[in-house]
Amino acid sequence: MSNKPKSILNKTQTNTTMTDKPDATAATIKPKHIAKSATTGAPKATGATPSFDIKPNDVVPSKAIYNNPAKVLRVVSINVNGLRSAEKKGFFEWLATSDADVVCIQEARITHEQWTDKFRPDGWHTHLFPAERAGYAGTAIYSRLPFASVTDGLGFELADSQGRFITAEFDLSHHGIDEPVHIASLYLPSGSSGDDAQARKDHFLEQYRHILKAWRDANKSIIVCGDYNIVHKRIDIKNWSGNQKASGCLPHERAWLDHIYDKLGYVDTFRVVRHDADIYSWWSNRGQARAKNVGWRIDYQACSPDWRERTVGAWVYKDQWFSDHAPVIIDYQL
């Protein structure tokens, strides 16, 4: 980028000049306190009282709630269901006020030729990995922090030809993190259209599982944001019983998540600080699913273990709708 953006991590210096070391005052509000007092608010009045019980929207605070906001990294994951569509719904206006440091986008559905300046706002480092097929899949990363490097793909055809994975490397040594930090955007395939689609999804899961293990063997510090298209536990879906044979809730898919969390050691950092039910990240466009909060939590930030103790806040933003998914926002103490 020609303009050097200022990072929310330190609003008084440019990204290229941040050299201050972490200090003893970097402590922030403890995770349990945030989850209890700053995550939910009263529902907005809508006139008539609905006949169903709606969970209040999360109130996403600014980073000013922390004792030292400069020591907090805010990471957002969002499936936009097409950047061009999301732009028309005010996504970039929200982005400017979100306090986000890194935003991982799935299903960008845009080519490099279509990715004009209005999709690359000033003050952000950006990278797009489109699918070979126009108007399909694709991932992107927007960052207030400069990239040390960016890598497209996972090394197998299904991921790489459809732009389903990118990872950005960051140098956070000025925050006392000596190892490179990687933040990735993942768009896992859906299997809902039939047996062939489910077979492709299962193939992706198997290939990706080996890569995840290799990263753990190498002790790689990583946050993998994404639309995983899988619910994990009963708490993560409204209609558990009715979806046991549906793609995204199949036993072997949920067992795959068990494996990466319980065996490989990755952490669902949202659940580190949020244990409440009825909080979802995707809703069908049919049957008033959104209004009735009949949803699925399928968007995760799956992190290497070093990020567990750094997790200090987590929210799902629903005050505006940019797609059938909602932004999943997690704060990490640096």
Kinemage of the C-alpha trace (Angstrom):
@kinemage 1
@onewidth
@group {chain A} dominant
@subgroup {mainchain}
@vectorlist {calphas} color= white
{ca met a 1} P 0.000 0.000 0.000
{ca ser a 2} L 1.188 3.538 -0.709
{ca asn a 3} L -0.207 4.921 2.565
{ca lys a 4} L 1.248 3.568 5.790
{ca pro a 5} L -1.761 2.831 7.986
{ca lys a 6} L -1.733 3.419 11.703
{ca ser a 7} L -2.427 0.338 13.761
{ca ile a 8} L -5.150 0.292 16.370
{ca leu a 9} L -2.529 -1.499 18.446
{ca asn a 10} L -0.740 1.817 18.850
{ca lys a 11} L -2.569 4.876 17.592
{ca thr a 12} L 0.379 7.215 18.070
{ca gln a 13} L 2.856 5.425 15.827
{ca thr a 14} L 2.855 3.914 12.378
{ca asn a 15} L 3.113 0.157 11.973
{ca thr a 16} L 6.700 0.411 10.840
{ca thr a 17} L 7.907 2.304 13.903
{ca met a 18} L 6.359 0.412 16.786
{ca thr a 19} L 9.224 -0.572 19.043
{ca asp a 20} L 7.928 -0.320 22.604
{ca lys a 21} L 8.211 -3.443 24.733
{ca pro a 22} L 5.351 -4.799 26.856
{ca asp a 23} L 5.255 -3.432 30.377
{ca ala a 24} L 3.923 -4.422 33.745
{ca thr a 25} L 0.743 -2.380 33.227
{ca ala a 26} L -0.471 -4.485 30.310
{ca ala a 27} L -2.983 -6.389 32.434
{ca thr a 28} L -6.568 -6.085 31.192
{ca ile a 29} L -9.997 -6.944 32.494
{ca lys a 30} L -10.074 -10.633 33.243
{ca pro a 31} L -11.906 -12.878 30.766
{ca lys a 32} L -14.711 -13.910 33.125
{ca his a 33} L -15.448 -10.293 33.973
{ca ile a 34} L -15.761 -9.348 30.319
{ca ala a 35} L -17.953 -12.300 29.489
{ca lys a 36} L -20.261 -11.428 32.361
{ca ser a 37} L -20.588 -7.676 32.144
{ca ala a 38} L -19.767 -6.495 28.631
{ca thr a 39} L -21.165 -9.030 26.231
{ca thr a 40} L -24.939 -8.693 26.241
{ca gly a 41} L -27.356 -5.842 26.285
{ca ala a 42} L -31.069 -5.272 26.235
{ca pro a 43} L -32.834 -6.080 22.968
{ca lys a 44} L -33.904 -3.135 20.909
{ca ala a 45} L -37.586 -2.273 20.984
{ca thr a 46} L -39.364 -3.459 17.877
{ca gly a 47} L -42.976 -2.540 18.593
{ca ala a 48} L -44.965 -5.730 18.976
{ca thr a 49} L -43.628 -8.264 21.457
{ca pro a 50} L -42.592 -11.473 19.630
{ca ser a 51} L -44.103 -14.769 20.708
{ca phe a 52} L -40.682 -16.428 20.819
{ca asp a 53} L -37.792 -15.791 23.182
{ca ile a 54} L -34.927 -13.959 21.499
{ca lys a 55} L -31.464 -13.804 23.044
{ca pro a 56} L -30.322 -10.170 23.354
{ca asn a 57} L -27.708 -9.077 20.869
{ca asp a 58} L -24.123 -8.954 22.048
{ca val a 59} L -22.992 -5.433 22.810
{ca val a 60} L -19.481 -5.273 21.376
{ca pro a 61} L -17.433 -2.785 23.394
{ca ser a 62} L -14.630 -0.673 22.048
{ca lys a 63} L -11.132 -1.598 23.109
{ca ala a 64} L -11.227 1.385 25.445
{ca ile a 65} L -12.692 -0.953 28.099
{ca tyr a 66} L -9.198 -2.357 28.637
{ca asn a 67} L -6.613 -0.818 30.928
{ca asn a 68} L -4.168 -0.816 28.012
{ca pro a 69} L -5.981 -1.080 24.647
{ca ala a 70} L -2.674 -0.993 22.777
{ca lys a 71} L -1.923 -4.444 24.196
{ca val a 72} L -5.105 -6.011 22.793
{ca leu a 73} L -5.374 -7.628 19.375
{ca arg a 74} L -8.940 -7.701 18.017
{ca val a 75} L -9.484 -10.406 15.384
{ca val a 76} L -12.693 -10.722 13.358
{ca ser a 77} L -13.934 -13.612 11.234
{ca ile a 78} L -16.823 -13.112 8.803
{ca asn a 79} L -18.282 -14.994 5.852
{ca val a 80} L -19.559 -12.074 3.777
{ca asn a 81} L -21.348 -14.189 1.148
{ca gly a 82} L -19.856 -11.911 -1.492
{ca leu a 83} L -17.812 -8.763 -0.810
{ca arg a 84} L -19.734 -6.807 -3.415
{ca ser a 85} L -23.010 -7.632 -1.695
{ca ala a 86} L -21.599 -6.879 1.767
{ca glu a 87} L -20.245 -3.530 0.570
{ca lys a 88} L -23.755 -2.469 -0.441
{ca lys a 89} L -24.992 -3.406 3.041
{ca gly a 90} L -22.519 -1.129 4.812
{ca phe a 91} L -19.766 -3.602 5.625
{ca phe a 92} L -16.894 -1.202 5.044
{ca glu a 93} L -18.544 1.589 7.031
{ca trp a 94} L -18.825 -0.848 9.952
{ca leu a 95} L -15.256 -2.025 9.425
{ca ala a 96} L -13.946 1.502 9.877
{ca thr a 97} L -15.538 1.744 13.332
{ca ser a 98} L -15.076 -1.868 14.477
{ca asp a 99} L -11.785 -1.419 16.369
{ca ala a 100} L -10.602 -4.519 14.490
{ca asp a 101} L -6.916 -5.137 13.932
{ca val a 102} L -7.186 -8.178 11.653
{ca val a 103} L -10.295 -9.227 9.702
{ca cys a 104} L -10.490 -12.628 8.025
{ca ile a 105} L -13.057 -12.860 5.246
{ca gln a 106} L -14.546 -15.971 3.695
{ca glu a 107} L -16.609 -16.367 0.532
{ca ala a 108} L -15.285 -13.141 -0.946
{ca arg a 109} L -16.688 -14.079 -4.391
{ca ile a 110} L -14.646 -11.435 -6.169
{ca thr a 111} L -11.834 -11.449 -8.724
{ca his a 112} L -8.703 -9.319 -8.660
{ca glu a 113} L -10.135 -7.271 -11.535
{ca gln a 114} L -13.322 -6.578 -9.551
{ca trp a 115} L -11.410 -5.832 -6.357
{ca thr a 116} L -11.231 -2.095 -6.920
{ca asp a 117} L -10.285 0.660 -4.493
{ca lys a 118} L -13.715 0.792 -2.854
{ca phe a 119} L -13.050 -2.727 -1.548
{ca arg a 120} L -9.588 -1.737 -0.294
{ca pro a 121} L -10.109 1.201 2.060
{ca asp a 122} L -7.277 3.437 3.198
{ca gly a 123} L -5.568 2.401 6.398
{ca trp a 124} L -5.711 -1.339 5.753
{ca his a 125} L -3.190 -3.821 4.438
{ca thr a 126} L -5.189 -6.211 2.263
{ca his a 127} L -4.740 -9.516 0.481
{ca leu a 128} L -7.192 -11.460 -1.680
{ca phe a 129} L -7.013 -15.102 -2.718
{ca pro a 130} L -9.832 -15.634 -5.228
{ca ala a 131} L -11.148 -18.898 -6.574
{ca glu a 132} L -10.292 -19.789 -10.160
{ca arg a 133} L -14.032 -19.782 -10.869
{ca ala a 134} L -15.383 -16.230 -10.824
{ca gly a 135} L -18.080 -15.407 -8.287
{ca tyr a 136} L -17.276 -18.390 -6.085
{ca ala a 137} L -15.618 -19.002 -2.704
{ca gly a 138} L -12.351 -17.103 -2.119
{ca thr a 139} L -10.807 -15.622 1.030
{ca ala a 140} L -9.270 -12.299 2.037
{ca ile a 141} L -7.472 -10.692 4.961
{ca tyr a 142} L -7.657 -7.024 5.975
{ca ser a 143} L -5.163 -5.850 8.578
{ca arg a 144} L -4.160 -2.689 10.397
{ca leu a 145} L -0.843 -4.421 11.035
{ca pro a 146} L 1.660 -4.844 8.195
{ca phe a 147} L 2.102 -8.341 6.819
{ca ala a 148} L 5.503 -9.937 7.227
{ca ser a 149} L 4.380 -12.375 4.540
{ca val a 150} L 1.216 -13.899 3.083
{ca thr a 151} L 0.777 -17.464 1.822
{ca asp a 152} L -2.047 -18.625 -0.435
{ca gly a 153} L -3.430 -22.144 -0.197
{ca leu a 154} L -2.771 -25.368 1.648
{ca gly a 155} L -1.018 -27.338 -1.071
{ca phe a 156} L -3.889 -29.475 -2.310
{ca glu a 157} L -6.174 -28.814 -5.256
{ca leu a 158} L -9.564 -28.469 -3.561
{ca ala a 159} L -8.274 -25.787 -1.217
{ca asp a 160} L -6.063 -23.942 -3.666
{ca ser a 161} L -8.203 -23.824 -6.812
{ca gln a 162} L -11.124 -22.413 -4.831
{ca gly a 163} L -9.179 -19.877 -2.777
{ca arg a 164} L -10.215 -21.486 0.484
{ca phe a 165} L -7.219 -20.638 2.679
{ca ile a 166} L -4.744 -17.825 3.163
{ca thr a 167} L -2.447 -17.107 6.080
{ca ala a 168} L -0.687 -13.887 7.010
{ca glu a 169} L 2.446 -13.817 9.126
{ca phe a 170} L 2.973 -10.971 11.597
{ca asp a 171} L 5.967 -9.794 13.577
{ca leu a 172} L 4.741 -8.948 17.100
{ca ser a 173} L 8.175 -8.934 18.707
{ca his a 174} L 7.559 -5.346 19.837
{ca his a 175} L 4.848 -6.854 22.054
{ca gly a 176} L 7.194 -9.434 23.507
{ca ile a 177} L 6.051 -12.280 21.246
{ca asp a 178} L 9.286 -13.510 19.752
{ca glu a 179} L 7.915 -16.212 17.448
{ca pro a 180} L 6.099 -15.277 14.220
{ca val a 181} L 2.322 -15.120 14.612
{ca his a 182} L 0.102 -16.439 11.828
{ca ile a 183} L -3.535 -15.463 11.306
{ca ala a 184} L -5.458 -17.375 8.657
{ca ser a 185} L -8.779 -17.230 6.841
{ca leu a 186} L -10.366 -20.610 6.096
{ca tyr a 187} L -13.486 -21.391 4.095
{ca leu a 188} L -14.254 -25.053 4.589
{ca pro a 189} L -16.500 -26.619 1.928
{ca ser a 190} L -20.176 -27.242 2.514
{ca gly a 191} L -21.558 -30.725 2.004
{ca ser a 192} L -25.224 -29.785 2.043
{ca ser a 193} L -25.912 -30.066 -1.697
{ca gly a 194} L -25.536 -33.858 -1.861
{ca asp a 195} L -23.315 -36.908 -1.530
{ca asp a 196} L -20.646 -35.650 -3.933
{ca ala a 197} L -20.343 -32.369 -2.050
{ca gln a 198} L -20.102 -34.207 1.254
{ca ala a 199} L -17.379 -36.452 -0.166
{ca arg a 200} L -15.382 -33.385 -1.230
{ca lys a 201} L -15.830 -31.877 2.219
{ca asp a 202} L -14.651 -35.093 3.889
{ca his a 203} L -11.613 -35.175 1.612
{ca phe a 204} L -10.774 -31.603 2.595
{ca leu a 205} L -11.114 -32.442 6.290
{ca glu a 206} L -8.750 -35.394 5.959
{ca gln a 207} L -6.122 -33.417 4.059
{ca tyr a 208} L -6.382 -30.462 6.388
{ca arg a 209} L -6.153 -32.651 9.517
{ca his a 210} L -2.628 -33.723 8.560
{ca ile a 211} L -1.615 -30.105 7.994
{ca leu a 212} L -2.997 -29.079 11.372
{ca lys a 213} L -0.973 -31.828 13.009
{ca ala a 214} L 2.200 -30.712 11.234
{ca trp a 215} L 1.663 -27.182 12.520
{ca arg a 216} L 1.281 -28.442 16.076
{ca asp a 217} L 4.383 -30.615 15.701
{ca ala a 218} L 6.234 -27.467 14.627
{ca asn a 219} L 4.726 -25.486 17.541
{ca lys a 220} L 3.362 -22.924 15.094
{ca ser a 221} L 1.555 -19.981 16.674
{ca ile a 222} L -1.632 -19.557 14.646
{ca ile a 223} L -5.207 -18.300 14.753
{ca val a 224} L -7.332 -19.969 12.070
{ca cys a 225} L -10.475 -17.901 11.562
{ca gly a 226} L -13.131 -19.321 9.366
{ca asp a 227} L -16.435 -20.699 8.280
{ca tyr a 228} L -15.914 -24.339 9.221
{ca asn a 229} L -19.418 -25.406 8.150
{ca ile a 230} L -19.586 -27.715 11.206
{ca val a 231} L -21.245 -27.303 14.581
{ca his a 232} L -19.337 -28.816 17.469
{ca lys a 233} L -21.619 -29.409 20.448
{ca arg a 234} L -25.327 -29.422 21.268
{ca ile a 235} L -24.898 -25.894 22.653
{ca asp a 236} L -23.830 -24.693 19.184
{ca ile a 237} L -27.093 -25.379 17.339
{ca lys a 238} L -30.724 -24.626 18.080
{ca asn a 239} L -32.233 -27.735 16.524
{ca trp a 240} L -29.856 -30.487 17.596
{ca ser a 241} L -32.153 -33.496 17.230
{ca gly a 242} L -33.543 -32.482 13.872
{ca asn a 243} L -30.127 -32.047 12.246
{ca gln a 244} L -28.315 -35.254 13.181
{ca lys a 245} L -28.386 -36.398 9.542
{ca ala a 246} L -27.665 -32.980 8.057
{ca ser a 247} L -24.286 -31.985 6.678
{ca gly a 248} L -22.584 -29.753 9.194
{ca cys a 249} L -23.934 -31.696 12.149
{ca leu a 250} L -22.951 -35.235 11.135
{ca pro a 251} L -21.297 -37.315 13.867
{ca his a 252} L -18.061 -37.814 11.928
{ca glu a 253} L -17.787 -34.054 11.250
{ca arg a 254} L -18.221 -33.231 14.923
{ca ala a 255} L -15.699 -35.945 15.762
{ca trp a 256} L -13.238 -34.171 13.456
{ca leu a 257} L -13.576 -31.054 15.618
{ca asp a 258} L -13.161 -33.207 18.731
{ca his a 259} L -9.921 -34.478 17.226
{ca ile a 260} L -8.392 -31.093 16.437
{ca tyr a 261} L -9.347 -29.703 19.850
{ca asp a 262} L -8.893 -32.708 22.151
{ca lys a 263} L -6.095 -34.593 20.379
{ca leu a 264} L -4.150 -31.956 18.481
{ca gly a 265} L -4.566 -29.285 21.125
{ca tyr a 266} L -6.174 -26.440 19.201
{ca val a 267} L -8.470 -24.147 21.168
{ca asp a 268} L -11.946 -22.846 20.338
{ca thr a 269} L -11.149 -19.499 21.913
{ca phe a 270} L -14.738 -18.265 21.751
{ca arg a 271} L -15.663 -20.932 24.304
{ca val a 272} L -12.755 -19.951 26.556
{ca val a 273} L -14.737 -16.894 27.665
{ca arg a 274} L -18.278 -17.576 26.431
{ca his a 275} L -20.181 -20.566 27.797
{ca asp a 276} L -23.717 -19.365 27.137
{ca ala a 277} L -26.154 -21.189 24.856
{ca asp a 278} L -28.230 -19.784 21.999
{ca ile a 279} L -25.381 -17.784 20.532
{ca tyr a 280} L -24.859 -18.585 16.871
{ca ser a 281} L -23.027 -17.252 13.822
{ca trp a 282} L -25.185 -18.457 10.889
{ca trp a 283} L -28.913 -18.543 10.217
{ca ser a 284} L -30.852 -19.946 7.282
{ca asn a 285} L -32.659 -17.426 5.113
{ca arg a 286} L -35.790 -19.541 5.413
{ca gly a 287} L -38.537 -19.805 8.005
{ca gln a 288} L -37.710 -16.672 10.036
{ca ala a 289} L -34.626 -18.470 11.329
{ca arg a 290} L -32.831 -15.235 12.094
{ca ala a 291} L -35.797 -13.617 13.835
{ca lys a 292} L -36.348 -16.712 15.952
{ca asn a 293} L -32.617 -17.245 16.498
{ca val a 294} L -32.738 -20.747 15.019
{ca gly a 295} L -29.053 -20.767 14.234
{ca trp a 296} L -25.791 -22.679 14.040
{ca arg a 297} L -22.399 -21.695 15.458
{ca ile a 298} L -20.122 -22.748 12.611
{ca asp a 299} L -17.664 -19.835 12.488
{ca tyr a 300} L -14.629 -20.323 14.715
{ca gln a 301} L -11.250 -18.984 15.645
{ca ala a 302} L -9.336 -22.219 16.219
{ca cys a 303} L -6.015 -21.324 17.790
{ca ser a 304} L -2.783 -22.931 18.849
{ca pro a 305} L -2.633 -23.390 22.651
{ca asp a 306} L -0.578 -20.258 23.266
{ca trp a 307} L -3.655 -18.127 22.575
{ca arg a 308} L -5.874 -19.711 25.245
{ca glu a 309} L -4.640 -17.580 28.138
{ca arg a 310} L -4.507 -14.507 25.926
{ca thr a 311} L -8.259 -14.652 25.141
{ca val a 312} L -10.039 -11.853 27.009
{ca gly a 313} L -13.336 -11.243 25.183
{ca ala a 314} L -15.598 -12.746 22.507
{ca trp a 315} L -18.747 -11.535 20.777
{ca val a 316} L -21.036 -12.132 17.807
{ca tyr a 317} L -22.063 -8.851 16.191
{ca lys a 318} L -25.710 -8.748 15.067
{ca asp a 319} L -26.704 -5.092 15.057
{ca gln a 320} L -26.176 -5.018 11.288
{ca trp a 321} L -26.417 -7.835 8.771
{ca phe a 322} L -23.910 -8.120 5.963
{ca ser a 323} L -24.725 -11.743 5.021
{ca asp a 324} L -26.349 -14.847 6.494
{ca his a 325} L -23.334 -15.049 8.838
{ca ala a 326} L -22.440 -12.622 11.637
{ca pro a 327} L -18.948 -11.354 12.481
{ca val a 328} L -17.253 -13.325 15.249
{ca ile a 329} L -15.036 -10.955 17.228
{ca ile a 330} L -12.359 -12.094 19.687
{ca asp a 331} L -9.907 -10.006 21.677
{ca tyr a 332} L -6.475 -11.315 22.623
{ca gln a 333} L -4.102 -9.778 25.162
{ca leu a 334} L -0.612 -9.290 23.797
